[in-house]
């Protein structure tokens, strides 16, 4: 790590903790001012930053399975992102105090008059929600801790044991993550609606997390201005970003097409109040800036092979990821029109300050490059 970037990272870290402090104070004010608005904003902010952390976890496991050259310039960023996972898991605790404000199954008065909610009480209840969430978060934290510990062991020895452990855990871990994420996002996001369900929705969330992680590491590499990031690395990262933009669009449009064609009240209602009022402009913005522009731009090799140009596209994908999570959560509570409150900004920025503070501290302790990875050495030898 060059001295200039390290100084910038230190300044960024100090700024992040300052933002986190101000955000925490504003969140405390929001909780007193409007309890439900605070919990809606906190859920949105927490889901985004947890999603970025989990995206780092997923992309790291994909790298260990595929051994792509792109991993040598992204792995330390990804591992620094994973470092935030234990804290993000602890920051789930405030949500347990806002169940009645967030979830219809937690409000006895609504359950008493709704036959569908009554049938779901065996699964959708406070104790089940809390236990499932704690077990799932603990599982993710364990995987993240193991991946980071074995990566450090790999740096210290030429023995292949850490490399084998990383690959074995990644193979099983991707499967475990998809299964546990399905349960988690049914609880955390889908169940804010009383009756809506979709088997595709958790997959859309997981793909969005991968998109956010890829966009973030491209932005991080552009900020650091590393000399060893070659055109080949950038081209591979651009191709990955393009692939997951297409994948996200495919499953998102597939869900919409199936639900729209079925036109069942229990399903279509989720979309109806997400295109009401000003929310339709959020949909248009997501279609344009999360699919059409990145898709078209990433088809051109000169854009993918220039750091500045690729970073612009990555920034677009990253920002629209924030809008996507907000669009998935907020219309349930503000169904009659577009709404972004100061509570949303406070919760997002406060949690983001914590996340970036942990990321920067971890990255400064373990900068580039990864060492003693035989797969990367073999890739260099064959190029």
N, C-alpha and C positions, 0 to 999 in steps of 0.2 A: 504494500500500500504506500503510495507516494505521500510525502509530507503535506502537500497542498490539500489532497482529498481528506487525509486524516483530520486536518484542522477544520475543514468544512463539515466533516461528519461530527466532530465534537460540538461545533456550533449548532448543527442541526439537532443533536441530542439534547443540548441545553434548551433549545427552543421547544422541542417536543415535550419535555417535562413541564415547561412553563404553560404550554397549551393544555396539557393534561390537567394541571392544577386549576387553571381558569375554567376548563370544561367541567371539572368535578364540582366547582362552586356553582356554576350555572345549572348543572343537573340537580343539585340540592335545592336550588331556588325553584326549578321547574317542578320538582316533586311536591313542593309545598303549594305552588301556584295552581297547578292542574295535574292531579295524580295520574289520570289516564293518559293525558298527552305525554307526560314524562315517560311512562312505561312503553308506550308505542314508539317513541323516539329512541329509547334505550334499546329496545328489541331490534330496531332497524340498525342502529350503530353497531351493536354487538354482533349481529348476524353478518354484517359486512366484514368486520375485522377478523372475526373467527373464520369466515369463509376464505379470506386471503391467507390466513395461517394454514388452513387445511388444504388450500390449493398448493401451497409450498410443500406440504407433506406429500400430496399426491404426485406432483411433478418430480419430486425427489425419488419416490419409489419407481416412477416410470423411467427415470434416468438409470437407476440401478438395474432395471430389467433390460433396457435397450442398449445401454453403454454408448449413447450418442456423443459426438464431439461437442455438441451444444452444452453438455453437462459440465464441461471443464470451466466454462465462463459463467455459469449460473449457479453451480452447486453451493458455493459459500453464501450467496444471497439467499438461496432457498433454506439452507440450514439455519441461517440467522433468523429467517422468518419463522421457522419451526420453534425456535427458542421461546417465542411468545405464547406457545400453546398452553403451558401450565397456568400462566396468569389469565389468559382468556377463559380457561375452564373455571377458574375462581370467580371471574367476573360474571359468570352465569347466575351466581347466587341472588343478586337483586331481582332477577326475573321471577324467582320463586315467591317473592313478596307481592308480585303484581299479577298473579294468575287471574283473579277476578276481573281485573281491568282489561286483560288481553284475550281470554279464552271463554267462549260461551259455556263450555262444559263445566267451568269452575263457578258459574253463577247459579245457585240453587233455584232462584225464581224462574230463570229461563228453562232449566232442566225440568222443572215441575210441569210446564205447559207444552213441552216439546217431546213427542214420542220418540223421535230419532235420537235425541240426546240421551233419553232415558235408556235406550237400548245399548248405548255406548259407554255407560258409566262403569262397566266392568273393566274397560281398558282406559278410557279417558277420565281419569280422576287425579287428584293432586298427588297422592302417594305414588301411583304408577308413573306419572309424569316425572316426578323427582327422581325415583329410583332408576328408571330407564336412562334419564339424562346423565346422572352421576356415573353409571356403569359405562355408558358410551363415551363420555368425556375422559374417563379414566383409561379406557382402552386406547383412545387416540393419543393421550399424553404418554402412555407407555411406549407406543410405537415411535413417537417423536423422540423421546429420550433415548431409546435404543439406537435409532438411526444416527443421532448426533454423537453418541458415545462411541459407537463402532467406527464412525468416520474419523474421530480423533485417534482411535487406536490404529486405524489404517495409516494415518500420517506418521505414526511413531515406529512402524515396523514394516518390513517387506514380507512378512508372513501373510499368506493368503486367507487366513482364518477370518479376519474382520470383513474382507471382501465377500467371502461366502455367506457370512451372517447377514450382511446387508442385502444380498441378492435374495436369500431365502425369505427373509422377513418381507421384502418388497413384494415378492410373488404372492404370499399369503395376505399381506397387508392391503393390497389393492382390493381383493375380494372382501376382506373384513370391513374395509372402509365403506364400500358401496352398500353392503348389507346394513351396517350400523347407521350410515347416513340416511338410508331410507326410513328407518324407524325415527331417527332424530328429527328430520325435516317434516315428517308427518305430524309429529308433536309440536315442534316449534313454529312452523309456518302454515301448514295446511289447516291445522285445527283452530286457527283464529277465525275461520269460517265455520258456521254451525254444521253445515251439511255437505260441503264441497269435498271432493276427493279426485285424485288423479294418480295413476300408477307411474306416469311419466314425470311428474313434477320433481321428485327428488333427484332424478337423473339430470334434469335441466339445471338444478342448483349445483350439482357436482361439476358439470361441464363449465358452468359459469365461474366456479372457483378456480378451475385450471386456467381459464382465460385470464382471470385477474392475476394469478401468480406469474404467468408468462409475460403479461404486460408489465407487471411490477419489476421483474428482473431485467427486462429490456431498458426500462427507465433508470434502474439502478446502475446498469452498465454504462448508459449514456452519461449519467451524472459523474461517475468515477473517471470516465474518459480513459479506459484501459487501452494501452498500446497493443496488447496481445489478443484483443478481440478482432479476429480477421473477418474478411468478407464471407468466408465459408461459415463461420459461426453465426454471423448475422443472417445469412441466407437460410440456415437451418432453423433459427429462431423465428424468422418471418414465415417460413413454411409451416411450422408448428402453430403459430398464431392463426394463420389462414385456415388450417385444418380444423382447429377448435372453434373458430368463428362459424365455419360451415356446419360443424356438428351441433353447436348451440342453436343455430337458426333452424336446422332440420328438425330437431326434437321439439323446439318451441312451436314452430309452425305445425308440426304433426299433432301436437296436443290441441292446438287451436282448431285445426281442421276436424279432428275427431269429435271434439266437444260441440263445435258449431253444427256439424252434420247431424249429431244425435239430438241436439236441441232439447235436452232434458232439463227441467227446472233446477234440479239439484246441482247440475254441472255448469250450465250456461250462466247462472247468476254471478259466478266469480268473474267472468269476463264483462258482464253487463255494467257493473259499477266500476270497472277499471277502464271503461271507455266513456264514462259519463262526464259531462262537463269538461273541465280542462285536462282530465286524465288522458283524453284521446291524443293530446299533443305529446304526452310522455310516450305513448305507444309509437307515434310517428317518429319522434326523436330516436327511440331505440332502434326502429327499423332502419333509419337512415345512417345513424352514426355507430351502431353496433353491428350492422351487417353490410349495407350497400357500400358505404365509403371504404371500410377496411377490406372488404372482399375485392372491390375493384382495384384499390391501391396495391394490395399484396399480390396481385397477379403479375406485377411488373418487377423484374429483377433489379433494376437500378434503385428502386425504393427499398427493397429488402436488403440491399448490400451497402446502404449508407446509414450510418448510425443515427444521424439527425432526423432523417426522413422516417426511418423505422420507429424512432422514439415518438414522433408525432402521432403515428397510427396507434402505437401502444398506449399513449396518453389518452387518446380518444376511447379506446376499449376500456381502460381503467375507469375513466369518469362515467361512462355509460353503465359500468358494473354497479356503481353506487346508485345510479338512477333505477336500475333494474331491481335491486333489493328493496328500495323505497317503494317502487310501483307494486311489488308483490305484497308488501305489508300494509302500507298506509291507506289505500282505498277502502279496506274493510272498515276502517274507523272514520273515514271522510269520504263517503260514497257519492256525495252530490257535487263534488268539484275538486280540482287540483288544490293540494295543500302542502306547503313546506313551511314549518315553523322554526322559530329560533331554537326550540328544544331539540329539533332534528340536528341542527348545526352543532349545538353544544354537545350532544351525546356523541355524534360522529367524530368531532374534532377531539373531544376529551379522550375517548377510547383510542383514537388514532394516535394521539400523543403518547399514550402508554405503549402502544404497539411499536411505534417508531423508536421510542427510547430504548426498548428492549432489543429491537433489531440492530440498532447502531452499536450498542454496547457489545452484543454478541459478535457482530461482524468485525469490530476492532480487535477483539481477542483472537479471532480465527480468520484472517484475511486469505486472499488467494496466494498461491494456487493449492488445490488438493494435491497431496503427495502420496506416492506408492500405490496408486491405483493401476493395476496391470492392464485394465481395459483401456484406459486413456493412453498409456504408454504404447500399447499395441496399435491403437488408432493413429498415433503420431508416426510410428514406424512404417505403417502401410501407406501413409499419405505422401 
